[in-house]
Amino acid sequence: GVVDLARHAEAAGFESLWTVEHVIYPDGYESTYPYDPSGKMMAAPSTPIPDPLIWLSFVAAATERLRLGTGILILPQRNPIVLAKEVATLDDLSGGRVELGIGVGWLKEEFEALGVPFARRGARTDEYVAAMRALWDADNAELHGEFVDFAKASVNPKPARGRVPIHVGGHS
C-alpha cells in the first residue's frame, strides 16, 4: 500500500511523508519508552516496521514532489559510511528530496541485540553526523575520531543539493 499512499498524499497536496525505525522489537524489554505514560510502545511486536530507506525508495519511485523523511532513523545503530552512501544515493535519485531525521535511540535492548554500545550513543551520533557530512562535502574526505576513522575516502553520488538536511529528534 505504500505506493498508493504516496501517490494519494502527493495528489492531495501533502508536502512530505515520514517513516520511523526500529530494527527489532525485543519482547519483554525493560527500557522505558519516553513517549507514552505507560513506558511501552503502542505497537505489538508483530507490527511491521519496514526499513526506512527502502520504504522511502518506494515512495521516491512513485512520486515527483514529496519530501522523504525519516522521523527518526536511529543513527548510532548504523555504520555512518554505509549510511552516507545510502542516503546520498536516495537523495540523488529522488532529485534532492530526502530529510534525514535522526535520534540517539532509547531502547537499550535493541542496541544490545545489534552489538552496538548503548553508552555514549550521543557522542557516537555527533561523530557519525560529522563523518557523513565530510563524505558528502568532498571526495578524499578524512575524519579521525573516537568512533570513525578514515582518510582519502570518497562517497558518490553526492546528495543532489550538496548535503541532506539533518533534523535531530528526541525526548530530552
SVG drawing of the C-alpha trace seen along z (x, -y; Angstrom):
<svg xmlns="http://www.w3.org/2000/svg" viewBox="-6 -22 50 33">
<polyline fill="none" stroke="black" stroke-width="0.4" points="0.0,0.0 3.0,-2.4 2.7,-3.3 -1.0,-4.1 -0.5,-6.1 2.4,-8.1 0.5,-8.9 -2.6,-9.9 -0.7,-12.0 1.1,-13.9 -2.2,-14.3 -3.8,-15.8 -1.0,-18.3 0.9,-16.8 4.4,-18.2 6.2,-15.1 5.9,-11.5 7.9,-10.4 8.7,-6.9 10.1,-5.5 12.7,-2.9 13.3,0.0 15.4,2.9 13.9,5.2 11.2,5.2 12.5,7.1 9.9,9.0 9.7,8.1 12.0,5.1 12.7,3.2 13.7,-0.2 11.2,-3.0 9.5,-4.3 9.6,-8.0 6.6,-9.0 3.8,-7.3 2.9,-7.4 2.8,-3.5 6.5,-3.4 5.7,-1.0 5.5,-1.4 1.9,-1.5 2.6,1.3 2.6,5.1 5.9,7.0 4.3,8.2 3.8,4.7 5.6,4.3 8.2,1.6 9.9,1.5 13.5,0.3 13.0,-3.4 15.4,-3.9 13.9,-1.0 10.4,-2.3 11.3,-5.8 12.8,-4.4 9.4,-3.1 7.9,-6.4 10.5,-8.2 9.9,-6.0 6.2,-6.6 6.2,-10.3 7.7,-13.5 7.5,-16.2 7.0,-14.6 9.8,-15.2 11.1,-11.9 11.7,-11.9 12.9,-9.6 11.4,-10.5 13.6,-9.1 16.5,-6.9 18.5,-5.7 21.9,-6.9 24.3,-5.3 23.0,-1.8 24.2,-2.3 27.6,-2.4 27.9,-6.1 30.0,-5.5 27.5,-3.0 24.6,-5.3 26.2,-8.3 26.3,-6.3 22.7,-5.1 21.2,-8.5 23.2,-10.3 22.1,-7.7 18.4,-8.1 18.7,-11.9 20.4,-11.9 17.9,-9.6 15.0,-11.4 16.2,-14.8 17.2,-16.1 14.0,-15.2 15.5,-13.5 15.1,-14.9 17.2,-12.8 15.6,-12.8 17.9,-11.2 17.9,-10.3 20.1,-8.5 17.6,-5.8 16.1,-4.8 15.7,-1.0 18.8,0.4 17.8,4.0 17.8,3.1 21.4,1.8 22.5,4.9 20.9,7.2 22.8,5.2 26.1,5.4 26.3,1.6 27.2,-0.1 24.3,-2.0 26.6,-4.2 28.0,-7.3 25.4,-7.0 25.1,-10.8 28.8,-11.3 28.7,-8.5 25.8,-10.2 27.6,-13.6 30.7,-11.9 28.6,-10.0 26.9,-13.2 30.4,-14.7 31.5,-11.6 28.5,-11.8 28.9,-15.5 32.6,-15.1 31.9,-12.4 29.1,-14.4 31.2,-17.6 34.1,-16.4 36.0,-13.5 39.2,-12.4 37.5,-13.1 39.2,-12.5 37.9,-12.0 39.9,-10.6 37.6,-10.3 36.8,-8.1 34.2,-6.0 35.1,-6.6 38.5,-6.7 39.0,-7.1 41.3,-9.0 41.2,-9.8 37.7,-8.3 35.1,-9.3 31.3,-8.5 29.5,-9.1 27.0,-10.1 26.8,-13.1 23.5,-14.5 21.6,-16.4 22.0,-19.7 25.3,-19.1 24.1,-18.0 21.0,-16.3 19.1,-18.3 19.5,-16.6 16.8,-17.0 17.5,-15.8 14.6,-14.4 14.3,-13.1 12.6,-13.4 15.2,-15.0"/>
</svg>
